[in-house]
Amino acid sequence: MQDGGGEMPFAIECVGNEFVIGKSALDSATQKLAPNAFANIFDTCKEMRTFRFAGRDEQLNKLPFYAIKYYVNKILQNRFYGEVGNIDSNVSKLPLVFLFAPEIDTDKKLFISSPFEKGGFQNMCSISYCQLLLPVVMESLPEKQRAKVAIMVSVDKNDLLLQLYDAVTRETLMDSIRIEGLGSDPRLKQTMDLIWAGLFNYNYQPREQEENILREAALRFLNSNVRTANEELCMSDGSMQAYCLSRDDLDMSAIGEASRLVSHHLNEALNNNGLNVKQCQVVLVGKAATDYFENIFGQMALAYPVRKVTEKVKNLMLDRLLGLVKMADYDVSNLFSRTPKVQTVPVVSKETSVASVLPVENVAVPTPADKRKVRVMKADINAKLRGNDANGAYAVYEELKEWVTQKGFTEWNDDLSKLSETMGSMKRKVKEAPENRDKLSSVLKPVSDIPKKAPVVDLKKIQREFHRETADIKALARTGRKDDARIALHKLETRLHRDDIKEFDAALADIRKQYGLENAGAVKKEENPAKKKKSEAEMLLQKGLFAEAKRIFAEEGNSEMAQACSKLIRAKRNIASYVNGIDSVRRSRNMTSKQNAIRELENCSALYRLYNLETAEIEQLIEQYKTI
C-alpha cells in the first residue's frame, strides 16, 4: 500500500469510529499495544473473532472493508471538502480500482473486492499489478534489448515467487514458481547483529525495543551501493549512537547457494516450455527489488538481465493507470471486456488485464509524467541555447524529437518546429564556441593555478583515514582477496595524488611489496601481451562478453576468473546505468548523485585496468560527470 509515495504495511488498527492503516498499526499489533490492532491481515481475518467498531462487535473478516471504506470517505471529505458528498452518496458512481501486488492470489483479491461489490459499488474493477507494470518496464529498455518473456520476481512471506509473462501480450505463460524459504535476505539479521555489536555505548540496554530501528538501518545499508557506513542512529530513548559497518564483514556464501537453487527451478521451467535465458528479462518487484536478489540472478552460470522496479517506475505506472481512468471518463467498469462477478464467474476468470481491451502502449494521449518530461527537456534546450551550447541543445532536441515520434504524440509538433528553426540559427555559433572556450580557459588559467588546498589540509585527519583504509586493504590481502585489495590500494593512491599528497607513497610501496600486490599486477601486464594465442574465454573477456566468458571459465574449473567475470558483469551493469542516468543528473544538478557516480565509475575503471580491458569510454564518462 502507498503512503506518501512509499509503501506501508497492510496492518489495521480500529480506534472507536476511525481506522489507521500502516506502520503505526503494525507497531501496535506486534507490540500488543492495542487490542483492536491487527497485522498479517489475510491470515488474521481467517480467525473466528470480532473487533470493536463504533461501540459494537463486528466479524474480523469485515475489517479490510471498513478500513478501506473509511480511507476513501476521508479523501472525499478532506480533498473535496464534502463538495461531492460522502462515500454512501456516491456508491453507484464512485470509480474504485483495486491494484493488487503480484504475490496476492485470486482468493485474496476476492476477499478484498467482493464486499464492495456486495455493498453496491458498481463502478469498480481490479487490475493485475504485473500486467500494468510490464509496458512501463519494457518501454524503458532499448528496443533491441526488449525480451519476449518477462520473469516477475516477488516475495510472499518467506517464499520467492517467480511468474512468467509474455512481454507483448502480458498473458501468463505457466503456473507460478514458488521457492520456499528464499524470500528473505539472510544478511539482514547478520547486519542487525553487527550494528548492535557496534553500539559500544548503548548495547547494555535491552535490544527488543530497538529491533525496528536496527532493521531499518540494516535495510538502508543493504539496499544502498555504499561499501562502508559510518552513521548515527536515533534510538528509542532519543539518544544518538554512532556505528560503523562494512560489507566485507557480511557472509555472502548464502547468495551462491540461493543462486544455484533458483537457477535449477527456473531453467527447468524454461526448458519444459521451450524457452531459454536469452529470451528473458527478470523484473524485481516490491521486497525483491534489492541488490541481494539482483546478485542471485547475476551470479548464475548464464546471467539474466535484471531490472529493479524503483519508485520512479511505480509512479510512471500509476500515472499510466490514472490516464486510462481519465480517458474512460472515470467509468472504470468499461476499461475491461469483463468484470469480476463473485456469484457467476469462475475463479480463473476473475482477473482481467488492461491489454484485453485497451493496449497501454498504443494510447497516444500523454500522461502527466510525459508532459513533465517534455517540459523539463524543453527547459533544458532553452537553457543550453541561452548558454550558447548549441551542440548540447541539439543533442537534447534530437532525443526529445525521437521520443515524441516513438510515442506517437502530436501536440508538441509546433513546439518542435520552432525549436528546429532556433537550432538552424545557432549553427554559426557552434563553430565559434570551442575557440571562445579555449580563449576563456587561457585567460583563466593563472587563476586556477593558485594553490587553494594547502592551507586547509588536515594532515592528522588524512593520516587517520589512511591507516583505517590501509588496514582494510591488508585484511583483504590476508583473506586472499588480492584483486579487491589492489583496486582499493589503487583508488587510495589516486585520491591522494589528486590532492597532491605524496607523503604516503613509501608506505603504499611497502604494502605492495609486503603483500605481493604489485608483483601480481605486473605479471598480468607482462604476460598478457606476450600471449599470441588466447583461450576462448580470454578472447570473450577482452571483447566484453563477460557472461559467456564466465560460463567457460566455470566449465574449465577456473573459479578465480569466473568470480572476476561476476565482478565485471556487475561493473558493466553499473556503467550502463550511469550512462543512462547522466542526463537526469545534469538536469537536476544533484551533486550527491554526481559524486557517487564518479566514485563508482573510478572503481569500475580500476577493475577494468586490472584485467587489461579498455577503459577509454569509462574515463570519458567520468569526465562528463565531472563537468556537471
C-alpha positions in Angstrom: 0.0 0.0 0.0 1.2 3.5 -0.7 1.9 6.1 2.0 3.2 9.4 0.7 5.0 7.8 -2.3 6.4 4.9 -0.3 5.0 1.5 0.7 3.3 0.9 4.0 2.4 -2.5 5.6 -1.1 -3.8 5.4 -1.8 -3.7 9.1 -5.0 -2.1 10.5 -6.0 -0.6 13.8 -9.5 0.4 14.8 -9.9 3.2 17.3 -13.6 4.0 18.0 -15.1 5.0 14.7 -11.8 5.5 12.9 -9.1 3.3 11.3 -5.4 3.5 10.9 -3.5 1.6 8.2 0.3 1.3 8.1 3.3 1.3 10.3 1.8 2.7 13.4 -0.9 0.0 13.3 1.8 -2.7 12.7 3.7 -1.4 15.8 0.6 -1.5 17.9 -0.2 -5.1 16.7 3.3 -6.6 17.1 4.0 -4.9 20.4 0.4 -5.7 21.6 -0.2 -2.0 22.5 -3.9 -2.1 21.4 -6.5 -4.9 21.4 -8.0 -3.7 18.1 -4.7 -3.6 16.1 -4.1 -6.4 13.6 -1.1 -7.4 11.4 -0.9 -10.2 8.8 -4.4 -9.3 7.7 -5.0 -12.2 5.3 -4.2 -14.8 7.9 -5.7 -12.9 10.9 -9.1 -12.5 9.2 -9.5 -16.3 8.9 -10.0 -16.5 12.6 -13.5 -16.5 14.1 -13.0 -13.4 16.1 -14.6 -10.0 16.5 -13.3 -6.4 16.8 -14.9 -3.3 18.4 -16.1 -0.8 15.8 -18.4 2.2 16.7 -19.3 0.6 20.0 -20.3 -2.8 18.6 -18.7 -6.1 17.8 -18.0 -6.9 14.1 -16.7 -10.0 12.5 -12.9 -9.8 11.8 -13.3 -10.6 8.1 -15.1 -7.2 7.6 -12.0 -5.3 8.9 -10.4 -4.5 5.5 -13.8 -3.4 4.0 -14.5 -1.0 6.8 -10.9 0.3 6.9 -10.6 0.9 3.1 -14.1 2.5 3.0 -13.0 4.8 5.9 -10.0 6.0 4.0 -11.9 6.6 0.7 -14.5 8.6 2.7 -11.7 10.6 4.3 -10.3 11.5 0.9 -13.8 12.7 -0.2 -14.1 14.9 2.9 -10.5 16.3 3.1 -9.8 16.6 -0.7 -13.2 17.8 -1.9 -14.3 19.4 1.4 -17.6 17.5 1.2 -18.5 19.1 -2.1 -19.3 15.8 -3.7 -20.9 14.2 -0.7 -19.7 11.2 1.3 -19.0 7.7 0.2 -22.5 6.5 0.9 -24.0 9.0 -1.5 -21.5 8.0 -4.3 -21.7 4.2 -4.1 -23.1 3.7 -7.6 -20.8 6.1 -9.5 -17.6 6.3 -7.4 -14.6 4.9 -9.6 -13.0 2.3 -7.4 -9.9 0.5 -8.8 -8.0 -2.3 -6.9 -4.4 -2.7 -8.0 -3.0 -6.0 -6.5 0.6 -6.9 -6.0 1.9 -10.0 -7.8 2.0 -12.2 -4.7 -1.7 -11.6 -4.0 -3.6 -14.7 -5.3 -7.1 -14.8 -6.6 -8.8 -15.8 -3.3 -7.2 -12.8 -1.5 -8.2 -10.4 -4.3 -11.8 -11.6 -4.0 -11.6 -11.3 -0.2 -10.8 -7.6 -0.6 -13.0 -6.6 -3.6 -16.2 -8.7 -3.2 -17.5 -6.9 -0.1 -17.5 -3.7 -2.1 -19.4 -5.3 -4.9 -22.0 -6.7 -2.5 -22.1 -3.3 -0.8 -23.5 -1.7 -4.0 -20.3 -0.3 -5.6 -20.9 -0.7 -9.4 -18.2 1.4 -11.0 -15.2 -0.8 -9.9 -12.6 -3.2 -11.3 -9.4 -5.0 -10.3 -6.1 -4.9 -12.2 -3.1 -7.2 -12.1 0.0 -5.2 -10.9 2.3 -7.1 -13.2 0.3 -6.6 -16.4 0.1 -2.9 -15.8 3.7 -2.7 -14.9 5.2 -4.7 -17.8 4.7 -2.0 -20.6 6.4 0.6 -18.4 9.4 -1.6 -17.8 9.7 -2.8 -21.3 9.4 0.7 -22.8 12.3 1.8 -20.6 14.6 -0.7 -22.3 16.2 -0.1 -25.7 14.2 -1.8 -28.4 17.0 -4.3 -29.2 17.1 -5.4 -25.6 13.4 -6.0 -25.1 12.9 -9.6 -24.2 10.0 -11.9 -25.3 9.5 -13.2 -21.7 9.3 -11.2 -18.5 10.0 -13.0 -15.3 8.4 -11.1 -12.4 10.1 -11.8 -9.1 8.3 -11.0 -5.8 8.4 -12.1 -2.2 5.5 -13.7 -0.4 6.3 -14.0 3.3 9.5 -16.1 3.3 9.0 -17.6 -0.2 10.3 -16.4 -3.5 7.7 -16.2 -6.2 8.5 -16.3 -10.0 5.8 -15.5 -12.5 6.4 -15.7 -16.3 4.6 -13.4 -18.7 4.6 -12.9 -22.4 6.2 -9.5 -22.7 4.0 -8.4 -25.6 0.5 -9.8 -24.7 1.1 -9.7 -20.9 -0.5 -13.2 -20.7 0.8 -15.7 -18.1 2.9 -18.5 -19.7 2.8 -21.1 -17.0 1.9 -21.6 -13.3 3.8 -19.6 -10.8 7.1 -21.0 -9.4 7.2 -20.8 -5.6 10.6 -21.5 -3.9 10.1 -21.9 -0.2 12.5 -20.2 2.2 14.3 -18.0 -0.3 12.1 -14.9 0.2 14.2 -13.3 2.9 17.7 -11.8 2.8 19.9 -13.9 5.1 22.2 -10.9 5.5 19.5 -8.8 7.3 19.8 -10.5 10.7 23.6 -10.5 10.4 23.7 -6.8 9.6 21.4 -6.0 12.5 23.7 -8.0 14.8 26.8 -6.2 13.6 25.1 -2.8 14.1 24.1 -3.7 17.6 27.5 -5.0 18.4 29.0 -1.7 17.2 26.9 0.4 19.5 29.5 0.2 22.3 28.0 3.0 24.4 24.4 1.6 24.2 24.3 -2.2 24.0 23.9 -2.6 27.7 20.2 -1.6 27.1 17.5 -4.3 26.2 17.6 -4.9 22.5 13.9 -5.8 22.0 12.6 -2.2 21.8 15.3 -1.3 19.2 14.6 -4.1 16.7 12.6 -1.9 14.3 15.3 0.8 14.4 18.1 -1.8 13.7 16.0 -3.3 10.9 15.5 0.0 9.1 19.2 0.8 9.4 20.2 -2.6 8.1 17.8 -2.5 5.2 19.0 1.0 4.3 22.6 -0.2 4.2 21.8 -3.4 2.3 19.8 -1.6 -0.4 22.5 1.1 -0.9 25.6 0.9 -3.0 28.0 2.1 -0.3 30.9 -0.1 0.7 31.0 1.1 4.3 28.7 3.1 6.5 29.7 5.4 9.4 26.5 6.9 10.6 24.4 7.6 13.7 21.1 6.0 14.9 18.4 7.7 16.8 17.5 5.1 19.5 14.1 4.7 21.2 15.2 6.9 24.1 16.1 9.8 21.8 19.9 9.3 22.1 22.1 9.4 19.0 24.5 6.4 18.8 27.3 6.1 16.2 28.1 2.8 14.4 30.4 1.7 11.6 29.6 -1.1 9.2 31.5 -2.7 6.2 30.2 -5.1 3.5 33.4 -7.1 4.0 32.0 -8.3 7.3 29.0 -9.9 5.7 28.8 -13.5 4.8 28.0 -13.7 1.1 28.0 -17.5 0.8 24.2 -17.7 1.0 23.9 -15.9 -2.3 25.8 -18.7 -4.2 23.5 -21.4 -2.8 20.4 -19.4 -3.4 21.5 -18.7 -7.0 22.0 -22.4 -7.7 18.6 -23.3 -6.3 16.8 -20.5 -8.2 18.7 -21.4 -11.4 17.7 -25.1 -11.1 13.9 -24.3 -10.7 13.9 -21.5 -13.4 15.9 -23.4 -16.0 13.8 -26.5 -15.6 10.6 -24.4 -16.1 12.1 -22.7 -19.2 13.2 -25.9 -20.8 9.8 -27.5 -20.2 8.2 -24.6 -22.1 10.8 -24.4 -24.9 12.3 -21.1 -23.7 15.9 -20.0 -22.9 17.7 -17.4 -21.0 18.3 -15.1 -24.0 14.5 -14.6 -24.4 14.0 -13.5 -20.7 14.1 -10.3 -18.7 14.0 -10.5 -14.9 11.9 -7.8 -13.2 12.3 -7.5 -9.4 9.2 -6.2 -7.7 8.5 -5.0 -4.1 10.6 -6.6 -1.4 12.5 -8.5 -4.1 13.9 -5.2 -5.6 17.2 -5.3 -3.7 20.8 -5.9 -4.6 20.6 -9.3 -2.8 18.1 -10.8 -5.3 19.8 -8.9 -8.2 23.0 -10.8 -7.3 21.2 -14.1 -7.2 20.3 -13.8 -10.9 23.6 -12.1 -11.8 25.8 -14.9 -10.4 24.2 -17.7 -12.4 26.2 -19.5 -15.0 24.1 -17.8 -17.6 23.3 -14.4 -16.1 19.8 -13.0 -16.6 19.4 -9.3 -17.4 17.8 -7.8 -14.3 15.7 -4.6 -13.8 14.6 -3.4 -10.4 11.2 -1.6 -10.0 12.1 1.7 -8.4 9.8 4.4 -7.0 10.1 6.3 -10.3 8.8 3.2 -12.2 5.9 2.8 -9.8 5.0 6.5 -10.2 5.0 6.1 -14.0 2.8 3.0 -13.7 0.3 4.9 -11.5 0.4 7.9 -13.9 -0.5 5.5 -16.8 -3.3 4.0 -14.8 -4.8 7.4 -14.0 -4.5 8.4 -17.6 -6.5 5.3 -18.6 -9.2 6.1 -16.0 -9.4 9.7 -17.2 -9.7 8.5 -20.9 -12.6 6.3 -19.9 -14.4 9.3 -18.3 -14.0 7.7 -14.9 -16.2 4.8 -15.9 -13.7 2.2 -14.8 -16.1 -0.8 -15.3 -15.7 -0.2 -19.1 -11.9 -0.5 -19.0 -12.2 -4.2 -19.4 -14.2 -6.6 -21.5 -15.4 -8.3 -18.4 -15.7 -7.5 -14.7 -15.3 -10.0 -11.8 -18.7 -11.2 -10.6 -18.4 -13.2 -7.5 -21.6 -15.2 -7.9 -21.3 -16.1 -11.6 -17.7 -16.0 -12.9 -15.3 -18.9 -12.1 -12.2 -18.2 -10.0 -9.9 -18.4 -13.0 -11.8 -15.7 -14.9 -11.8 -13.1 -12.2 -8.6 -11.3 -13.2 -8.5 -9.3 -16.4 -5.8 -7.1 -17.9 -5.6 -3.7 -19.4 -4.3 -5.2 -22.6 -7.5 -7.2 -23.1 -9.4 -4.1 -24.3 -7.2 -1.0 -24.2 -3.5 -1.7 -25.0 -1.4 0.7 -23.0 1.4 1.2 -25.4 -0.9 2.3 -28.2 -2.5 5.1 -26.1 -1.3 8.3 -27.9 -2.5 10.6 -25.1 0.3 11.9 -22.9 0.2 11.2 -19.2 1.2 13.8 -16.6 4.6 12.2 -16.4 5.0 12.5 -20.2 4.1 16.2 -20.0 6.6 16.8 -17.2 9.3 15.1 -19.2 8.6 17.3 -22.2 8.6 20.5 -20.0 11.9 19.5 -18.5 13.6 18.7 -21.8 12.4 21.9 -23.4 13.6 23.9 -20.5 17.0 22.1 -20.8 17.2 23.0 -24.5 16.4 26.7 -23.9 18.9 26.9 -21.1 21.6 25.4 -23.3 20.7 27.9 -26.1 21.0 30.8 -23.7 24.4 29.5 -22.7 25.5 29.2 -26.3 25.8 25.4 -26.0 24.3 24.7 -29.4 25.7 21.1 -29.6 24.2 20.2 -26.2 20.9 21.8 -27.1 20.7 19.9 -30.4 21.5 16.6 -28.7 18.6 17.1 -26.2 16.4 18.2 -29.1 17.1 15.1 -31.1 16.4 12.9 -28.0 13.1 14.7 -27.4 12.0 14.5 -31.1 12.8 10.8 -31.3 10.9 10.1 -28.1 7.8 12.1 -29.1 7.8 10.3 -32.5 8.2 6.9 -30.9 5.3 7.6 -28.6 3.0 8.9 -31.4 2.3 12.3 -29.7 1.3 15.2 -32.0 0.5 18.0 -29.6 4.2 19.2 -29.5 4.8 19.3 -33.3 4.6 23.1 -33.4 7.0 23.5 -30.5 9.5 21.1 -32.1 9.3 23.1 -35.4 10.1 26.3 -33.6 13.0 24.7 -31.8 14.2 23.3 -35.1 14.3 26.9 -36.5 16.2 28.1 -33.5 18.7 25.2 -33.9 19.3 26.4 -37.5 20.0 30.0 -36.4 22.6 28.7 -33.9 24.7 26.7 -36.4 27.3 29.5 -36.9 27.9 29.8 -33.2 28.6 26.0 -32.9 32.0 26.5 -34.7 32.9 29.6 -32.7 32.1 28.1 -29.3 35.3 25.9 -29.0 37.5 28.8 -29.9 35.8 31.0 -27.3 36.2 28.3 -24.7 39.9 28.0 -25.5 40.4 31.7 -25.2 38.5 31.9 -21.9 40.4 28.9 -20.5 43.7 30.5 -21.4 42.7 33.8 -19.7 41.5 32.0 -16.5 44.5 29.6 -16.3 46.6 31.7 -14.0 43.7 31.9 -11.5 43.3 28.2 -11.4 47.0 27.6 -10.7 46.7 29.4 -7.3 47.1 26.7 -4.6 44.0 26.7 -2.6 44.1 23.3 -0.9 47.3 23.6 1.1 46.1 25.9 3.9 43.0 23.7 4.7 44.6 20.2 4.6 44.1 18.4 7.9 47.1 16.1 7.8 46.1 14.3 11.1 42.7 13.5 9.7 44.2 12.2 6.4 46.6 10.1 8.5 43.7 8.6 10.4 41.8 7.8 7.2 45.0 6.4 5.6 45.6 4.0 8.5 42.0 2.9 8.5 41.8 2.3 4.8 45.2 0.5 4.6 44.1 -1.7 7.5 41.1 -2.7 5.4 43.4 -3.3 2.4 45.7 -5.5 4.4 42.7 -7.5 5.7 41.6 -8.1 2.1 45.0 -9.3 1.1 45.3 -11.6 4.1 42.0 -13.3 3.3 43.1 -14.0 -0.2 41.1 -11.2 -1.9 44.1 -9.6 -3.6 42.1 -8.3 -6.6 39.9 -6.2 -4.3 43.0 -5.2 -2.3 44.7 -4.0 -5.5 41.7 -2.0 -6.6 41.3 -0.4 -3.1 45.0 0.4 -3.0 45.0 2.0 -6.5 41.9 4.0 -5.6 43.5 5.3 -2.4 46.8 6.2 -4.2 44.9 8.0 -7.0 42.8 10.1 -4.5 46.0 11.1 -2.5 47.8 12.1 -5.7 44.8 14.1 -7.0 45.0 16.2 -3.8 48.8 16.5 -4.3 49.6 14.4 -1.2 52.7 12.2 -1.7 53.8 11.7 2.0 52.4 8.2 2.0 54.0 6.9 -1.3 56.7 5.0 0.6 54.1 3.3 2.9 52.0 2.3 -0.1 55.0 0.8 -1.8 55.8 -1.2 1.3 52.3 -2.6 1.4 52.5 -3.6 -2.2 55.8 -5.3 -1.6 54.8 -7.0 1.7 51.5 -8.4 0.4 52.6 -9.1 -3.2 50.1 -6.8 -4.7 52.4 -5.1 -7.1 54.1 -8.3 -8.4 50.7 -10.0 -9.2 49.6 -7.0 -11.2 52.9 -6.8 -13.0 52.8 -10.4 -14.0 49.4 -10.0 -15.6 50.6 -6.9 -17.5 53.8 -8.6 -18.8 52.3 -12.0 -19.6 49.1 -10.9 -21.5 50.9 -9.0 -24.3 53.3 -12.0 -24.8 50.5 -14.5 -25.4 49.9 -14.8 -29.1 47.1 -17.3 -28.7 44.5 -16.7 -26.1 41.9 -19.2 -24.9 38.3 -18.8 -26.0 37.3 -17.4 -22.6 40.1 -14.9 -22.6 39.1 -13.6 -26.0 35.5 -13.3 -24.9 36.7 -11.4 -21.8 38.6 -8.9 -24.0 35.5 -8.4 -26.1 33.5 -7.5 -23.1 31.3 -10.7 -23.3 31.7 -11.3 -19.6 28.7 -13.7 -19.1 29.9 -16.0 -21.8 33.5 -15.9 -20.5 32.3 -16.7 -17.0 30.4 -19.8 -18.2 33.5 -21.1 -20.0 35.8 -20.3 -17.0 33.4 -22.1 -14.7 33.3 -25.2 -17.0 37.1 -25.2 -17.0 37.2 -25.1 -13.2 38.9 -21.7 -13.1 36.9 -20.3 -10.2 39.1 -17.3 -9.7 38.4 -15.9 -13.2 34.7 -16.9 -13.0 34.5 -14.7 -9.9 36.3 -12.0 -11.7 33.8 -12.1 -14.5 31.0 -11.8 -12.0 32.6 -8.6 -10.8 33.0 -7.3 -14.3 29.3 -8.1 -15.1 28.2 -6.0 -12.1 30.6 -3.3 -13.1 29.3 -3.3 -16.7 25.8 -3.0 -15.4 26.7 -0.1 -13.2 28.4 1.7 -16.1 25.3 1.3 -18.3 23.1 2.7 -15.5 25.3 5.7 -15.2 25.3 6.2 -18.9 21.5 6.3 -18.9 21.4 8.5 -15.8 23.8 11.3 -16.8 21.1 13.4 -18.4 18.9 13.2 -15.3 21.9 14.2 -13.1 22.8 17.0 -15.5 19.3 18.4 -15.4 18.8 18.1 -11.7 22.3 19.3 -10.8 22.3 16.7 -8.0 25.9 16.9 -6.6 25.5 13.9 -4.4 24.5 11.7 -7.4 27.4 13.2 -9.3 30.0 12.3 -6.7 28.6 8.8 -6.2 28.7 8.2 -10.0 32.3 9.4 -10.2 33.4 7.3 -7.3 31.7 4.1 -8.6 33.0 4.7 -12.2 36.5 5.1 -10.9 36.1 1.7 -9.1 34.9 0.2 -12.4 37.8 1.7 -14.3 40.3 0.3 -11.8 38.7 -3.1 -12.2 38.9 -3.0 -16.0 42.5 -2.0 -15.9 43.3 -4.9 -13.6 42.3 -7.3 -16.4 43.8 -5.2 -19.2 40.4 -4.1 -20.6 39.7 -0.9 -22.5 38.8 2.0 -20.2 38.6 4.9 -22.6 34.8 5.1 -22.6 34.7 4.9 -18.8 37.2 7.7 -18.4 35.3 9.7 -20.9 32.1 9.2 -18.9 33.9 10.2 -15.7 35.0 13.4 -17.3 31.4 14.1 -18.5 30.2 13.7 -14.9 33.0 16.0 -13.6 31.8 18.8 -16.0 28.3 18.8 -14.5 
